[in-house]
Amino acid sequence: MRTLETERLILRDWRENDLHDMYAFLSNPNVTIPDGSSPCQSLSECKRVLDYLIEKKQNYAIELKENGKAIGNISLNRDAKGNDFARNLGYCLAEEYWHRGIMTEALRAVIAEAKNITKFLSATQNNNAKSEHLLKKFGFREVGAIRNVKRKFDAEYHDEPYYILILED
């Protein structure tokens, strides 16, 4: 994957030495639960996530230039239906960096760099207003829902909004 640079960020492949930075935000339930995943309970559990991201090479570590720290992730996974021009978009950011425009800056760079990709798809965890706001800011529109989702930390089943962004040639 190509390294991208913005004013404040370096978007790059994950590295082994990112483990402690990753654990700092993936162990925070305020980051992971709204993102639809469970908090990492240990460094070894987080290491399995890191190893997966390193292997797949379709996930950007979001590194803050000012301190060299990995503070989040952006994933561009292949479309489950096999559309070569579509990607499933996922993201998360360390809580202490929320409300600073960092994810907006990172997503702008990733979407601009995704040559030949004309469709981005993204689901948000139920009631994740921050994520929904971000997607709408980029022009994503809600096109449906993933029905009857219940993750291990959910009390009951719910639907999750599903968004799409279609880029014109």
GIVENWO-V449903 format. One record per pair of residues at least 4 apart in sequence whose C-alpha atoms are under 8 Angstrom apart, sorted by the first residue. I is the first residue (numbers start at 1). J is the second residue. D is the distance in Angstrom with one decimal. If there is no record, write none. Layout:
i: (I;I)
j: (J;J)
d: (D;D)
This chain:
i: (1;1;1;1;2;3;3;3;3;4;4;4;4;4;5;5;5;5;6;6;6;6;8;8;8;8;9;9;9;9;9;10;10;10;10;11;11;11;11;11;12;12;12;12;13;13;13;13;13;14;14;14;14;14;14;14;14;15;15;15;16;16;18;18;18;19;19;19;19;19;20;20;21;21;21;21;22;22;22;22;22;22;23;23;23;23;23;24;24;25;25;25;25;25;25;25;26;26;26;26;26;26;27;27;27;27;27;28;28;28;29;29;29;29;30;30;31;31;31;31;31;32;32;32;32;32;33;33;33;33;34;34;34;34;34;35;35;35;35;35;36;36;36;37;38;38;40;40;41;41;42;43;44;45;46;47;48;49;50;51;52;53;53;53;54;58;58;58;59;59;59;59;59;60;60;60;61;61;61;61;61;62;62;62;62;62;62;63;63;63;63;63;64;64;64;64;65;71;71;71;72;72;72;72;73;73;73;74;74;74;74;74;75;75;75;75;76;76;76;76;77;77;77;78;78;78;78;78;78;79;79;79;79;79;84;85;85;85;85;86;86;86;86;86;87;87;87;87;88;88;88;89;89;89;90;90;93;93;93;94;97;98;101;102;103;104;104;105;106;107;108;109;110;117;118;118;118;118;119;119;119;119;120;120;120;121;121;121;121;122;122;122;123;123;123;123;123;123;124;124;124;124;124;124;125;125;126;126;126;126;128;129;130;131;132;133;134;135;135;135;135;136;136;138;139;140;140;140;140;141;141;141;142;142;142;142;143;143;143;143;144;144;144;145;145;145;145;146;146;146;146;147;147;147;148;148;148;149;149;149;149;150;150;150;150;150)
j: (12;13;57;58;12;10;11;12;13;10;11;12;109;110;9;10;11;109;10;105;106;109;64;65;66;102;62;63;64;65;106;62;63;64;65;60;61;62;63;106;60;61;62;63;54;57;59;60;61;18;50;53;54;57;59;60;61;19;50;54;50;51;22;69;70;23;43;46;47;50;24;43;25;69;70;71;26;46;50;70;71;72;27;40;42;43;46;28;94;31;32;71;72;93;94;95;31;32;39;40;46;94;32;39;40;41;42;32;39;40;33;34;38;39;34;95;35;92;93;94;95;36;37;38;39;92;37;38;39;153;124;125;126;127;128;91;92;124;125;128;124;125;151;151;152;153;45;46;45;46;46;47;48;49;50;51;52;53;54;55;56;57;58;59;59;75;76;77;73;74;75;76;77;73;74;75;70;71;72;73;74;70;71;72;73;74;106;68;69;70;71;72;68;69;70;71;69;93;94;97;91;92;93;94;91;92;93;89;90;91;92;107;88;89;90;91;87;88;89;90;87;88;89;82;83;84;86;87;88;83;84;86;87;88;117;116;117;118;119;117;118;119;120;121;117;119;120;121;120;121;122;120;121;122;122;123;97;98;103;98;102;102;105;106;107;108;134;109;110;111;112;113;114;167;166;167;168;169;164;165;166;167;164;165;166;162;163;164;165;162;163;164;145;146;160;161;162;163;128;131;132;160;161;162;160;161;158;159;160;161;132;133;134;135;136;137;138;139;140;141;163;140;141;165;165;163;164;165;166;163;164;165;161;162;163;164;161;162;163;164;161;162;163;159;160;161;162;159;160;161;162;158;159;160;157;158;159;157;158;159;160;154;155;156;157;158)
d: (7.4;6.7;6.2;6.7;6.9;7.0;5.6;4.6;7.3;5.8;4.9;6.5;7.1;7.7;5.8;4.6;6.2;7.9;6.4;7.2;7.5;7.1;6.2;5.6;7.3;8.0;6.6;5.6;4.9;5.3;7.3;6.2;5.0;6.5;6.4;5.5;5.6;4.9;6.1;7.4;5.1;5.3;6.9;7.6;6.8;6.5;6.7;5.4;5.8;6.8;7.2;6.6;5.4;7.9;7.5;6.7;5.4;7.9;7.9;6.7;7.4;7.8;6.0;7.9;6.5;6.1;7.5;7.2;6.4;6.8;6.2;7.6;7.0;6.5;5.6;6.7;5.9;7.4;7.8;6.6;7.0;7.4;5.6;7.0;7.9;6.5;5.9;7.0;7.7;6.6;8.0;7.1;7.4;7.2;4.8;7.1;6.8;6.1;5.6;5.7;7.4;7.9;7.5;4.5;4.5;6.3;7.8;6.3;5.9;7.8;5.3;7.9;7.1;5.3;6.6;7.2;6.4;6.7;6.9;6.6;6.3;6.3;5.1;5.7;5.5;7.6;5.2;5.8;7.0;7.8;7.9;5.6;7.7;7.9;5.8;7.7;6.7;7.0;5.9;7.9;7.6;5.4;7.6;7.8;7.8;7.2;6.0;5.7;6.6;7.8;6.4;6.0;6.6;6.9;6.2;6.0;6.2;6.3;6.1;6.1;6.1;6.2;7.4;6.2;7.9;6.1;5.6;6.3;6.7;5.6;4.2;6.1;7.8;5.6;5.1;6.3;6.1;7.5;6.0;4.8;6.7;5.5;5.7;5.0;5.6;7.4;7.4;5.9;5.3;4.3;5.9;7.4;5.4;5.6;6.5;6.8;7.6;5.9;5.3;7.7;7.4;5.4;4.1;5.8;5.4;5.4;6.6;7.2;5.7;4.3;6.8;7.7;7.6;5.6;5.0;6.1;5.6;5.5;4.9;6.8;5.4;5.0;6.6;7.2;7.8;7.3;6.9;5.0;6.3;5.7;7.2;5.6;5.1;5.9;7.6;6.1;4.4;5.6;6.4;5.6;6.1;4.5;5.7;7.4;7.2;6.5;5.1;6.2;5.9;4.7;5.8;6.3;5.8;5.2;6.5;8.0;6.9;7.0;7.2;7.1;7.2;7.4;6.2;6.2;5.9;6.0;7.2;6.5;6.3;5.9;6.1;6.1;6.2;7.9;5.6;4.8;6.9;7.7;6.9;5.7;4.6;6.3;5.7;5.1;6.5;7.4;5.7;4.6;6.5;5.9;5.1;6.4;7.9;7.8;6.5;5.7;4.3;6.0;6.4;6.6;6.7;5.9;5.7;6.7;5.5;7.4;7.1;6.7;5.0;7.0;6.4;6.0;6.3;6.3;6.2;6.1;6.7;6.6;5.3;7.8;7.7;4.9;6.4;7.9;6.3;5.8;5.1;4.4;7.8;5.3;5.5;6.6;6.6;5.7;4.3;6.5;7.8;5.9;5.6;6.7;6.0;5.2;7.2;5.9;5.2;4.3;4.8;5.5;5.1;6.5;6.6;6.7;4.5;6.6;5.2;5.1;5.4;5.2;5.2;5.9;7.2;5.7;7.7;6.2;4.7;6.6)
